[in-house]
Amino acid sequence: MPILRMNYFSHVLELTTTCSIILPQKLNAEPVPVLYLLHGYSDNDEAWLLNSRIAKLVEELNLAVVMPHGYNGYYTDSVSGFKIYSYLTKELFPYLDQLFHFSQKPAERYLAVLSMVGYGAFKLGLRQKNRYGKVYSLSGALDIGALYEEGFKRVLQFLPLFGDKDDFLNSENNLLKLVTEQADQDVTTEFIMTCGRQDFLFENNNGFYAATQALLPLRYRVFDEAHDWAFWDSQIEQVVNEIKKDQDNG
């Protein structure tokens, strides 16, 4: 099973960055299903490889796993810094899709993000309407607006990313705004959020679910776990098992 680490010059970011990729052992003429697996706050593209069993879990699957470096950018186009959203959606992902012949069928495209920036998975899934079959937020901070109100310790880091609270609430970075705008549209992507009761983001997840469950194809899975790699490793196993089931039923 090939595991690659690619150095890539990004014209959007104006720097050389990295991306880790797991490819299936056997390739054929058919397009390859793909899981875009994004890291959390303070990590990089190798985080999943170093801290979880992802390589072992997908060893026998016809599945590619793409793990880009997202820095601490919340997978957003920041108001005064990196344009991570544009980098991924307009540059890196399209390039890799062509280079490795990744499938363009929504049912064969998955997206998952862990921890604080699990928010980014839902944003990509909502803004790129119906591009993915399933989108997972694992212990994500889904309601960023609520964290502004709570005086969250990283609010000062939000300012160069999103601007002040009013800027955030009125932008496409606000998931609640995106969900409301798409409430009467045909959304086929399934959104799955998971969180542990011992997680400091548990109430944030509960609030987001309460506000959006009637507006979005959404599942919420709650566990008695904390905000740590033991939980995320168990959750990525569930994600891979769902992908296996989809392939078996496909």
N, C-alpha and C positions, 0 to 999 in steps of 0.2 A: 504494500500500500504506500504510494508515494506521498510524502509530506514535504511541501515546498515552502521556503520563505523567500519572497520576491521583494527586491528593491525596485521601487517604482517612482519615477519623477512625475509629480503632479503639477500640471499647469495651473490648476485651480488653487492649490495650496502654495504653489511656488516653492516647493522643496521636495527632496527625495524622502519618501516614506516607505513603509514596509507592509506586507500583507502575507499572512500564513494561509496555506491552502492544503487541504487533504483531497486527494483524488482517488477514485475507485481503482482497485487493483487491475480490473479488466475493463477495457473500453471497447465500445462497438460503434457502429455507424449511427446509432440513435442518440439524440440529445441527452445530456446527463442531468438528472434532477439535482437540485442544489439547495443547501441550507446556508444562508448567510447568518453567521454566528458572531455577534458583536460583543465586545468586552465592556466591562463596567468602569466606573470612575477610578482613576489612578492606575489602571492597567494598560496593557498594549496588546498587539495582535497575537502574542504567544500565551496569553493568560489562560485560555481554555486548554491549550495543550499541556501546560505546566500544572494546572490545578484540578483538572477533571479527567475523566476516562473517555473523552470524546473520540480520540483516535481508535481506541479499542472497540467502542460501541458501534462505530460505523465500518469496522474492518471488513465485514462480509456484505455490505450494502452497495448497491449501485447508486452512490450518492457522493457528490462533492460537497466539501465544507469550506466556505470562504470566511476568513477571519481578518478583517482589515484593522489597521491602526486608526482609532478614532480620537486619540488624545483625550482631553477632558472637555470635549466640545459638545457633549449632549447630542451629538449627531444633528447639529443645527447649523444654519448659516448665521454666525454670530454678528452682532451689530458692529463690533470693533475687533475682529480677529479672524480665525480660520472659517472658511465656508465648507464645513464638513458635510452637510447635507448635499450640496451641489457636487462636491468631490465624489461622494459615493454614487449618487443617482445619475449624474451626467457624465462622469469620467470613468471611475474604477469599475463599477459593476458592468456597464456596457462593454468595456474593453475585455474583461474576463469572460463575459458571456460569449463573445466572438472567439476569443483565444482558445477557450476550452470547450466550445460547443455546448454551453449550458442550455437546458430546456427553457423555452419561453412560455410553456403552459403554466398558468397560475397554479394548477393542482400539483405541479412538480417543483414549485418554488416555495421555500420556507424562510422565515426570518425570526430570529430570537436574540434578545438582549437581556443581560442580567444587571441587577443592582440599580443604583440611582438612575443611570441612563437607560434603563429598560423602557423609559418614556420614549426613547428614540425609535424603538421598534414600532410602536403604535403610530408614531408620527409618519414614518416611512410608509406604513401600511395604509394609512388614511389618505395621505397626500398623493401616493401612487395608487390610485383607486383600483382595486381588484387585480393588482399585479401579483400578489402572493395568495397561495391557498390558505395558509395558516401563519399567524403572527403571534409570537409569544413574548410577554413581558414577565421576567422572573425577578420578583422583588423590586419592581420598578417604582420610581417616583412619578406617578401618572398625572397627578394634579399639581403641577408646578405652582400655579396661582395660589393654592392653599399654603404652600411653603413660604411664599412671600409674606402672607398674613401672619404666619406663626413665628416670624423672625428666625427662620431656620439658619443654622450656623454658616451655610454656604450662600446665603442671599447676596453677599457682596460679590461672589463669583457669578451670580446670575446677571448682574448689571452689564458687564461687557458682552455677555452671551445674548441676552434677551432684551436688554434695556430695563427701564423701571417697570413696576407692576402693570400700569396702564398700557405701556407698549406691549408687554407680553400678552395681556388679556385680549387685545385687539389684533393679534397677529396669528399667522398660520402655525405658530409654535404652540398655541393653546389647544390642547387636545379636546377640551370640552367644546370649544368653538367649532373645531373641525367635525366632531361627532354631530353636533346640532345642525350644521349646514348639510350633512349627508343623511340626515334622519329620514328624508322622504325619497332617497335614491336607492338603487338596487346594489347593495353592498354584498358581494359574495365571499369576500375574505372572512375567515373566522378568526376572531381575536381571542386569545387565551391569556389570562393573567393569573399568576400564582403568587402567594405570599405566606409567610409564617406568622403565627400569632405573636411570636416573640420578636418580630422584626420592628424596628423603629418606624418603618413605613407602612405598618399594617393599617392604621386608621386612614392614611392617605389612600391606600388601595380600596378600603371599604367605601370611602366617600366617592371615589371615582366610579366604582361599580354601581352604587346607588343612583348616581346621576346619569348613567349611560346604559344600563342594562336593557331598558326598553327601546333604545334607539339604535343598537348595534348588535350584530351577531357575536355575542360575547359569552365566554365561559370564565368562571372565577373559581379557582381551586385554592382552598385554605388548608394549611398544615400547622402542626405544633412545632414549628422550627424557627430558627433565627436567621439573621442576615449573614450567611457565611457559605464557604465553598462546599461544605458537606451537603447543605440543602441544594445548592445549584447543581452539584454533580448528580444528585438523585433526580432533579428536575430535567436535566438534559437527557438522562436515560429515558424518562417518560416521553420527551419530545421525539427521540430517536425511535422509540417503540411505536409511536403514532405514525411516524413516517414509514416504518416497516409495514404497518397495517395498511396504510394507504397504498403502498406498492403491491402488497398481496391482493388487495381488492381492485387494483387498477387494471 
